[in-house]
């Protein structure tokens, strides 16, 4: 992120110079054009009268010609200086972004047919989730990867409803919510109520002639009265201001555009949960994680090369250091052995020693000396058999 900010800073300076150059050049050229026009009118007036040029007019003409030459030279000079500013952006990009990113990836990682199919599948899932089924179908044909109808159907349904919500059409979303009412209740989701509420507000925005239709539709709130009583009271109270317009009342917030954005986000979240889909595609999550991890890995690579420690990072499928991708990328608890620098697994679980320190089973076996184990973090000696596996 710091590298992006560095390039952005240089780019902002160039853009500011472009704006400044454009304004100053336009101002200079307008003044020059006005001066030339005035001189031309004077010359035309003298020509029509048949009067020869006076010494004062000749001097004025010479001064104007000199001013024209100086203005053109200044505009050209300022334009040349812009080239150096633009080149600095390119240098900032080269300085902040190492083009040799392959050095932190295993060679031939995508050479096998199986891994290529996995990559194509991830790309197609991303395209379906972004509402680009035509592009995904084309990729399927070119990669010879068959798409099961059951795989793409949830994405097609999801995108169909989201497109309708963007057009402020609540009907498909309401139909889906009503048909999945039981599952939504198990999730303790307020999606169906919010959809009915938004439809009621849409009727209110239609004006007083929609009052009876809104009152009739208000019966849809009956199943939600126990959990959303206060919200129902608020929207029903807005009916008193309907003759004068809801937008001119204390209930104007009900018409906020943000509600449509919020309902789209909640529908995506709840629908993905029920359909067994991730809110963000695996490809987008992997790309975002790579953007965070790549600068750190490149720095480590540079340090290893500088200190000539080639054997430190011998396996590209293992990270030489721990990289924190942020809370957003924490999907489950993991434990990395502080001794072997490896994540524990079912075959190599974390072991809690008598002293309270935790290491992996492989590390414990390697530290046993003469049937005794000395904790690597404190001087306590203990029986290796006293260690207990723990589950995070």
N, C-alpha and C positions, 0 to 999 in steps of 0.2 A: 504494500500500500504506500509506503514511503517513496518508493521508486515512481509509482504512478503520480504521486503528488509533486515530485520533483519535475517530471516531464510536463505536468499540467501547469506548473508555475511558469516554466519557460514558454509554453504555448500561450498562456494568458498575456505575457509581456508582448509577444509577437502580435497578438490580436489587438491589443491596445495601441501598438505602434501603427498597425494597419488603419485603425479607425482615426487616429490622430493625423496620419499622413493623408488619408482621404479627405478629411475636413479641411486641413491647411491647403492642400492642392486645389480643392474646389474653390476655396475662398480666394486664393491667389489668381486662379484662372478667371474667375468672375470679375475681379478688379481689373485684370488685364484686358478682358473683353470689353468692359465698359470704357476703359481708356482708349482702346483702339477705335471703338465705335464713335467716340467723341471726336477723335482726331480725323476720322474718315469724313464725318459730317462737316468739319471745318474746311477740309481740303475740297470737298464737293461744292461748298458754298463759294470758295474763292474761284473755283474753276468755272462755275456758272456766271459769275460776275466778270470773269476775264481779268481779275486782279492778280498780279504776280505775288509769289510768296514773300511775306515780310521777313526780315531777319528774326523777329521774335517767333514767328510761326515755324521757321526753319529750325531754330534752336529747340523749340518744343517737340518737333518731329524727331530730331536727333535724340533727345532725352527719352521719348517714348520708345524708340527703337532699342536704346540701351536697356531700358527697363524690361522690354520683352525678352531680350537676350538673357538678362540676369534671372528673370523669373523661370524661364525654360531650363537654364542651367541648375537652378536651385531644386526644381521639381525632379530633374534627372539625378541630381546628387542624392536627394533624400530617397529616391527609389533604389539607388545602389546600396544605400545603408540597410535597406530592408532585406537584402540578400544575406547579409551577415547574421541578422536576427533569425531568419528562417533556418540558416545552417546550424545555428546554436540549438535549435529544437532537435534536428537530426543527431547532433552530437550528444544531446541529453538522452535521447532514446538509446543510442549505442552505449552510453555510459551506464545507464540504469538497467538495461535489459540485455542479459547475456543470450546471444542467439543459439549457443551450443547447449541446448537443454537435453540433448540425447545422452549426455555424459552421466546423468543421474537415472537413466532407464536401462534396463537390461537389453542387450542387443538381440534382435529377432524376437521381441516379446509378442509381436502380432503375426509372426510367420506361420504358425500352425493354423490349420483350417478351423479347428474348434474355437480358438480364441478370436478369430476373425468373425465367426458366427455370433459369438457373445457380444462383440463390439457392435455388429450390425443390429443385433436385437436391442441393445441399449439405445442406439440411435433411433430406431423405429419406435420404440416405446416413448422416447422423448418427443418425436414428431407427432405421434397420436395424441399425447397429452397436451401439446401446444395447439391442437386443432388443425393439423396439417396432414390429414389422411391420404390425400393424393400423392404428396411427396413420399410418405411412408410406403405406399403401395408401389411406387416407382422404384424405390430403393430395394424393396422386397424382390421385385422382378430381376433387377440387375445383380443382386447378390445371391440369387437362387435360394432365398430363405423363405420358406412357406410360412404364412401367417394364419394361425388358427382363428376362425371366426369368433370363438369364445374369448380370444385374447383382445381383439380390437373392439368388440361390441361395447364393453364398459366405457372405453374412451370416447366412442362415437356418441353414446348416450349422454355422457358428461358434458361434452363440448356442445351438443345440440341444446341442452338446457342453459348452459352458460351464455351461448350466443343469444338465446331468447331473453335472458336477464339483461344483457347489454342493451337490447332493444326495448327494455322495460315491459317485456311480456312475461307475466308471472304464471301463466297457465301451465306450461310444461313442468316448472318447478313445483307448483302446487300438486299436480297430479302425481309426481314422483314422491313427494313428501307424504301424501295421503296413503299411497300404496305401501310405503315403508314406515307407517306411523308406529307400529310396534317396535321396530328396531331402533327408531329415533328415540322413543321413550326409554328404551333400555340404555341408550347413551346419555339420557337426561338432556337431550337436545331441545332447544327452543326454536328450531328451524321452521317447523310448520306454523307455529304461532306468529313468528316474525313475517312469514310470507303472507298470512291472512291479514296481519296488521298493515303491511305495506300495500296490499290490495285495497283495504278499507281507506287508507290515506289517499290512494290514487283516485278513489271515487270522490273523496272530499275535495280534492283539487279541481274537480269538474264543475264546482259551483253549486248554488242552491238547488238547481233542478235535479241534482244527483242525490238529494237528501234522502228520499224514500228508498232509493236503491241501496244507499249506504246503511240505512237502518235495517233493511231486510238482510243485508250481508252480515250485520253485526251478530246474528245468531251463530255464526261460525266460531265465535269466541267462547261459547258455552263450555266446551270440553276443557278449556284452558283457564277457566275462572279461578280455580283453586290456587294455581301457581303464578298467575299473571294478573291478579286482581287490580293492583295499582296502575299498571300500564293500560289496562282496559278502561279504567276510570278516566285516565288522562285523555285518551283518544275519543272517548264518548263525550267528554266535556268540551271538546273542540267543536262539537256540533252547534253549540250556542253562538259561535262566531261565524258560522257558515254564511249567513246573509251578507256580512260585511267583508268576507274573504279571509280564509285562514292565514294567508300571507301577511295580513295586517293585524294579527292577533298575538297574544302571548304563546300561541301554539304554532308559531311560524317554523319552529325547529323541526316539526314533523315533516315538513316538505324538503328538508335538506337532501342534497344530492348524495352526500356521503352514505346515506342509508342503502342506496343501491349498490355501492361498492362493498359495504359491509356484508350485505346479504349474499353477494356473490362469493365473498371469501368464506363465509360460514357454510354455504352450500358445498363449495369445493372441499372444505375440511371434513364435513360430515359424510358427504357422498363417497369420498376416497376411503374413509374409514369403513363404511359399510361394504364397498366394492372390493376391499382388500388392496387398494392402491396407495402408493405414497403420494403425499401432497406435491412434493417436488420429485421430478424424475431422477433415477439413479445417475444419469449422465450429467444433469445440472449440478447435483450434489458432488459428484466426482470432480467436475470442472472447478467448482468453487473451492473445494478442498485443495486441489492442485495449485490454484492461484495463491493460496496461503502457504502451502508447503514448499513450492518450487524455489522461491528466493532463499529460504533457509537451507535447502539442500545444495543450491549453487554456492552459497557461502561456505558450507562445510566442504564441498568439493575443492574450492579454491584454497582453503586452509590446509587440507590434506596434501594437495599438490605442492603448496609452498613449503611445507615442513617435510615433504618427501616421505609420507607415511602411507604408502600405497596399500599396505595390507590391512589397514584399519577398516576399510569398507570394501570387503571382498565379495559380498553378496548383495546384488542390487534389489533383491526381493525383501531385504530387511533394512530398516532405517538405522543409521549409526547413532542417532540421537532421538529423543522423544520430541515430537512436534505437537504443540497445542493448537488444535483447529478451532477452538472456541466451544462454548456450550451448545451451539446450534448443531454441532457435529458429534455430540456425545449421545450415542444411541443405547449403549449398555456399559456396565461397569467392567473395567479390565484391570489387570494387575501385571505390571512388568517387574520381573525379578531384579532387584538392585545390584545383584552380584553378576549374573550372566547377561543382563540387559536384554532379556527376552520376555515376551508375553507368556504367561502361564496358559496351560491348556488342560483338557481332561486327563491326558497322559502325563502331564507335568504340572500338578496343581500347586497352589501356594500352601506353604506349611508355616504354621505359627509355632515359634519356639517357646520354651518355658519362660524366657526373659521377656517375651512379648513381641520381639522382632519377627518379621515375616520374610521368608525367602522361598524360592522354588524348590521342589523336591530334587531336581537335578543338581542345584547348587548345594543342597544339604548333603547329598551323596558324595560330592567332590570334596567337601570340607571335613568329612569324617577322617579322623586320624587315631589309630589305635583303639577303635571302638568308642571314642569320645568325640564330641562336637564342641568346638569353641565358637561362640557367636561372633560373626565378623564385625559386629557393632558394639559389643560390650565384652568384658572379660569373663563372662559366665560360661563355665563348662557344664555340659549336660549330656544326657543320654539321647542319642538320635531318635530312639523309639518313642521318646516323650513328645515329639513334635506332632501337632494335630493339623490335618488338612482343614482349610477354611473355604467357605464359599462367599463370594462377594455378591 
